[in-house]
Amino acid sequence: MYFANLTIVLATVILVVYSHECKYYDLSDSDQSLVDMMKHYLHTLRKGECSTKNKTLNTGVTYIRWGRKSCPKGVDLVYTGQVGGTYYSYRGGGVNYLCLPNDPENGQHQSFDNDQIHGGEYQLTSTMKPSGWSESMDNKEVPCSVCYQKQKSAVLMIPGRKTCFKGWNSEYNGYLMSGHKGHYKRDYACVDKNAEPLDNKNGEESGALFYPLRTKCSNLRCPPYTNEADVLCVVCTK
């Protein structure tokens, strides 16, 4: 409030001084002091605004786009890679999928028995696949990409929707996938609706597996959900 009042006072003084009918005069020491104070105040104010703007420009969030080698248009690609994780039948190890870069810096060879990082594969059949997907994706390795969205401060994966809520921006949408219910627990991952294979290699080597999911109405309220339906998902930023 003080600075606002000061601004009004100084602006009034400067206006009076420079609008005076006499065009040829020298500013007194007190006049010049007021002008200098005004300049200093405006410089400080603008500097603060500039600092805030720069902080906004330097913010951003990262997310993993499962099933794709690239990021959405306008989003920076940090790196592209392939999915890795613990073998589906191992009781121990991590439950999360990993996005392993295609240009790793490998450690030294080891002989101990704790191999946990395997590749990831799609597990599909003619009767168990997301709508619109081809069965030919079965046993193909899963690609991934790490994406950086500038000027955002939050990222959220919403299960059960293909669009974001008001005020959020959609990065991509797809199908919720995870391990099979008969295997050991695995994270849920939002796999892009236009998922692709890592390459043309084909062969069942298992590893960290991706199965499509469906809903089951019991204590899951139907409506609003429907029974035995694809579980959609969307990744949103704000």
SERO-367298 format. One record per residue (C-alpha): x, y, z. Coordinates in Angstrom, 3 decimals, decimal comma. Layout:
[lodo [X; Y; Z]]
...
//
This chain:
[lodo [0,000; 0,000; 0,000]]
[lodo [2,886; 2,311; 0,845]]
[lodo [4,524; 1,770; -2,533]]
[lodo [1,223; 2,286; -4,346]]
[lodo [0,718; 5,643; -2,620]]
[lodo [4,322; 6,583; -3,277]]
[lodo [3,885; 5,821; -6,961]]
[lodo [0,861; 8,104; -7,180]]
[lodo [2,654; 10,930; -5,378]]
[lodo [5,804; 10,667; -7,479]]
[lodo [3,859; 10,390; -10,722]]
[lodo [1,900; 13,508; -9,790]]
[lodo [5,087; 15,418; -8,986]]
[lodo [6,698; 14,441; -12,285]]
[lodo [3,549; 15,328; -14,211]]
[lodo [3,399; 18,738; -12,581]]
[lodo [7,075; 19,387; -13,153]]
[lodo [7,105; 18,395; -16,810]]
[lodo [3,762; 20,001; -17,679]]
[lodo [4,779; 23,379; -16,264]]
[lodo [4,282; 26,228; -18,789]]
[lodo [7,882; 27,271; -18,450]]
[lodo [9,909; 24,933; -20,648]]
[lodo [13,295; 26,240; -19,627]]
[lodo [14,105; 25,549; -16,021]]
[lodo [16,444; 23,519; -13,874]]
[lodo [15,167; 20,820; -11,542]]
[lodo [15,914; 21,550; -7,932]]
[lodo [17,792; 19,012; -5,859]]
[lodo [14,533; 17,899; -4,227]]
[lodo [12,819; 17,580; -7,648]]
[lodo [15,669; 15,465; -9,001]]
[lodo [15,633; 13,356; -5,862]]
[lodo [11,960; 12,555; -6,387]]
[lodo [12,562; 11,636; -10,030]]
[lodo [15,456; 9,364; -9,049]]
[lodo [13,310; 7,669; -6,403]]
[lodo [10,602; 7,024; -8,977]]
[lodo [13,070; 5,535; -11,438]]
[lodo [14,539; 3,287; -8,736]]
[lodo [11,096; 2,101; -7,647]]
[lodo [9,978; 1,299; -11,207]]
[lodo [13,249; -0,506; -11,915]]
[lodo [12,821; -2,657; -8,786]]
[lodo [9,193; -3,398; -9,632]]
[lodo [9,962; -4,471; -13,210]]
[lodo [12,925; -6,558; -12,073]]
[lodo [10,639; -8,521; -9,756]]
[lodo [8,142; -9,122; -12,547]]
[lodo [10,924; -10,273; -14,849]]
[lodo [12,236; -12,677; -12,212]]
[lodo [8,783; -14,206; -11,749]]
[lodo [8,362; -14,600; -15,504]]
[lodo [11,737; -16,314; -15,862]]
[lodo [10,869; -18,744; -13,077]]
[lodo [7,684; -19,701; -14,926]]
[lodo [9,563; -20,209; -18,175]]
[lodo [12,084; -22,512; -16,464]]
[lodo [9,519; -24,861; -14,894]]
[lodo [8,368; -28,124; -16,389]]
[lodo [7,363; -31,725; -15,702]]
[lodo [8,446; -35,124; -17,008]]
[lodo [6,362; -38,190; -17,714]]
[lodo [6,796; -41,552; -19,433]]
[lodo [4,865; -42,264; -22,593]]
[lodo [4,458; -46,042; -22,501]]
[lodo [4,240; -47,841; -25,845]]
[lodo [5,724; -45,072; -28,011]]
[lodo [9,248; -44,135; -29,145]]
[lodo [8,501; -40,414; -29,375]]
[lodo [6,767; -37,658; -27,413]]
[lodo [3,632; -35,756; -28,438]]
[lodo [4,085; -32,806; -30,784]]
[lodo [5,588; -29,770; -29,060]]
[lodo [6,976; -31,776; -26,121]]
[lodo [10,729; -32,266; -25,640]]
[lodo [12,100; -35,820; -25,841]]
[lodo [14,493; -36,518; -22,955]]
[lodo [15,292; -40,012; -24,209]]
[lodo [13,690; -42,972; -25,916]]
[lodo [14,095; -46,565; -24,816]]
[lodo [12,509; -49,897; -24,041]]
[lodo [10,506; -51,115; -21,089]]
[lodo [12,266; -53,197; -18,481]]
[lodo [11,332; -54,764; -15,176]]
[lodo [11,294; -57,874; -13,015]]
[lodo [10,422; -61,220; -14,602]]
[lodo [6,678; -61,849; -14,250]]
[lodo [7,072; -64,952; -12,027]]
[lodo [9,662; -63,533; -9,611]]
[lodo [8,300; -63,008; -6,112]]
[lodo [10,887; -60,369; -5,200]]
[lodo [12,155; -57,241; -6,889]]
[lodo [10,440; -54,078; -7,988]]
[lodo [6,828; -53,923; -9,082]]
[lodo [7,224; -50,852; -11,295]]
[lodo [8,014; -50,834; -14,992]]
[lodo [11,208; -49,019; -16,014]]
[lodo [11,907; -46,966; -19,126]]
[lodo [15,443; -48,069; -19,976]]
[lodo [17,360; -45,752; -22,362]]
[lodo [18,573; -47,091; -25,694]]
[lodo [22,081; -45,761; -24,997]]
[lodo [22,915; -47,243; -21,578]]
[lodo [26,212; -46,843; -19,724]]
[lodo [26,726; -50,463; -18,688]]
[lodo [28,309; -51,579; -15,433]]
[lodo [30,825; -54,381; -14,909]]
[lodo [29,896; -58,034; -15,452]]
[lodo [28,604; -59,836; -12,358]]
[lodo [27,903; -63,521; -11,697]]
[lodo [25,596; -63,385; -8,667]]
[lodo [22,050; -64,700; -9,015]]
[lodo [19,764; -61,670; -8,839]]
[lodo [18,870; -60,857; -12,415]]
[lodo [15,881; -58,545; -12,155]]
[lodo [16,023; -56,303; -15,211]]
[lodo [14,328; -58,040; -18,120]]
[lodo [12,640; -56,616; -21,185]]
[lodo [8,912; -55,955; -21,394]]
[lodo [6,469; -57,563; -23,826]]
[lodo [2,873; -57,097; -24,906]]
[lodo [0,708; -60,123; -24,085]]
[lodo [-2,266; -60,227; -26,451]]
[lodo [-4,592; -62,776; -27,996]]
[lodo [-7,462; -62,541; -30,449]]
[lodo [-9,878; -62,381; -27,513]]
[lodo [-7,682; -60,437; -25,075]]
[lodo [-6,522; -57,167; -26,581]]
[lodo [-7,513; -53,500; -26,361]]
[lodo [-10,085; -52,318; -28,881]]
[lodo [-8,461; -51,453; -32,195]]
[lodo [-5,166; -53,215; -31,489]]
[lodo [-3,752; -55,961; -33,688]]
[lodo [-2,983; -59,411; -32,333]]
[lodo [0,305; -59,196; -34,237]]
[lodo [1,639; -57,052; -31,366]]
[lodo [1,687; -60,150; -29,151]]
[lodo [5,139; -60,944; -27,693]]
[lodo [6,623; -57,776; -29,208]]
[lodo [8,854; -55,713; -26,926]]
[lodo [7,417; -52,484; -25,524]]
[lodo [9,069; -49,123; -26,306]]
[lodo [8,836; -46,020; -24,133]]
[lodo [9,876; -42,380; -24,158]]
[lodo [10,579; -39,891; -21,387]]
[lodo [9,028; -36,533; -22,202]]
[lodo [9,545; -33,030; -20,809]]
[lodo [6,626; -30,614; -20,982]]
[lodo [7,763; -27,027; -20,407]]
[lodo [5,969; -24,401; -18,292]]
[lodo [3,923; -27,004; -16,392]]
[lodo [4,105; -27,773; -12,695]]
[lodo [2,024; -30,939; -12,266]]
[lodo [1,460; -34,225; -14,094]]
[lodo [-1,370; -36,680; -13,410]]
[lodo [-2,437; -40,038; -14,842]]
[lodo [-6,208; -40,469; -14,590]]
[lodo [-7,498; -44,061; -14,855]]
[lodo [-10,949; -44,611; -16,300]]
[lodo [-10,939; -41,543; -18,586]]
[lodo [-9,659; -40,592; -22,035]]
[lodo [-9,997; -36,836; -21,509]]
[lodo [-8,637; -34,552; -18,793]]
[lodo [-10,729; -32,570; -16,362]]
[lodo [-11,245; -28,839; -16,901]]
[lodo [-8,059; -26,817; -16,500]]
[lodo [-5,747; -29,733; -17,379]]
[lodo [-3,977; -30,377; -20,682]]
[lodo [-4,002; -33,848; -22,285]]
[lodo [-0,553; -35,232; -23,156]]
[lodo [-1,761; -38,583; -24,475]]
[lodo [-4,435; -41,167; -23,756]]
[lodo [-4,644; -44,904; -24,037]]
[lodo [-5,342; -48,124; -22,167]]
[lodo [-4,472; -49,063; -18,601]]
[lodo [-2,276; -52,174; -18,595]]
[lodo [-0,440; -54,244; -16,004]]
[lodo [0,583; -57,810; -15,176]]
[lodo [-1,833; -60,742; -15,260]]
[lodo [-3,957; -61,269; -12,150]]
[lodo [-2,475; -64,763; -11,810]]
[lodo [1,089; -63,422; -11,670]]
[lodo [2,888; -61,389; -9,032]]
[lodo [1,829; -57,782; -8,630]]
[lodo [2,885; -55,145; -11,131]]
[lodo [2,338; -51,404; -11,462]]
[lodo [-0,410; -49,987; -13,645]]
[lodo [0,821; -48,188; -16,766]]
[lodo [-1,066; -45,955; -19,182]]
[lodo [-0,068; -47,356; -22,585]]
[lodo [-0,632; -45,091; -25,583]]
[lodo [-3,748; -45,915; -27,619]]
[lodo [-1,524; -45,952; -30,740]]
[lodo [1,106; -48,182; -29,175]]
[lodo [3,857; -49,616; -31,359]]
[lodo [6,429; -52,413; -30,976]]
[lodo [10,056; -51,694; -30,163]]
[lodo [11,154; -53,471; -33,372]]
[lodo [10,152; -56,340; -35,647]]
[lodo [11,720; -59,025; -33,479]]
[lodo [9,190; -61,649; -32,458]]
[lodo [9,558; -64,426; -29,926]]
[lodo [8,110; -65,207; -26,532]]
[lodo [10,812; -64,359; -24,008]]
[lodo [8,445; -63,133; -21,288]]
[lodo [9,998; -60,747; -18,758]]
[lodo [7,936; -57,776; -17,535]]
[lodo [4,599; -58,395; -19,211]]
[lodo [1,820; -56,018; -20,273]]
[lodo [-1,722; -57,399; -20,225]]
[lodo [-4,893; -55,481; -21,117]]
[lodo [-7,330; -54,980; -18,249]]
[lodo [-11,106; -54,931; -17,970]]
[lodo [-13,569; -53,819; -15,325]]
[lodo [-15,511; -56,146; -13,020]]
[lodo [-18,779; -54,934; -11,529]]
[lodo [-19,204; -56,094; -7,960]]
[lodo [-18,201; -53,514; -5,401]]
[lodo [-17,098; -51,377; -8,377]]
[lodo [-20,165; -49,218; -8,916]]
[lodo [-21,929; -49,890; -12,229]]
[lodo [-23,108; -47,386; -13,247]]
[lodo [-21,186; -45,183; -13,671]]
[lodo [-18,784; -47,967; -14,788]]
[lodo [-19,781; -50,800; -17,102]]
[lodo [-18,949; -54,466; -16,685]]
[lodo [-16,099; -56,153; -18,608]]
[lodo [-14,973; -53,013; -20,451]]
[lodo [-11,581; -51,675; -21,500]]
[lodo [-10,025; -49,486; -18,813]]
[lodo [-9,053; -46,208; -20,463]]
[lodo [-6,519; -43,711; -19,144]]
[lodo [-5,120; -40,260; -19,884]]
[lodo [-1,971; -38,402; -18,846]]
[lodo [-2,608; -34,753; -18,017]]
[lodo [-0,450; -31,747; -17,143]]
[lodo [-1,150; -28,344; -15,662]]
//
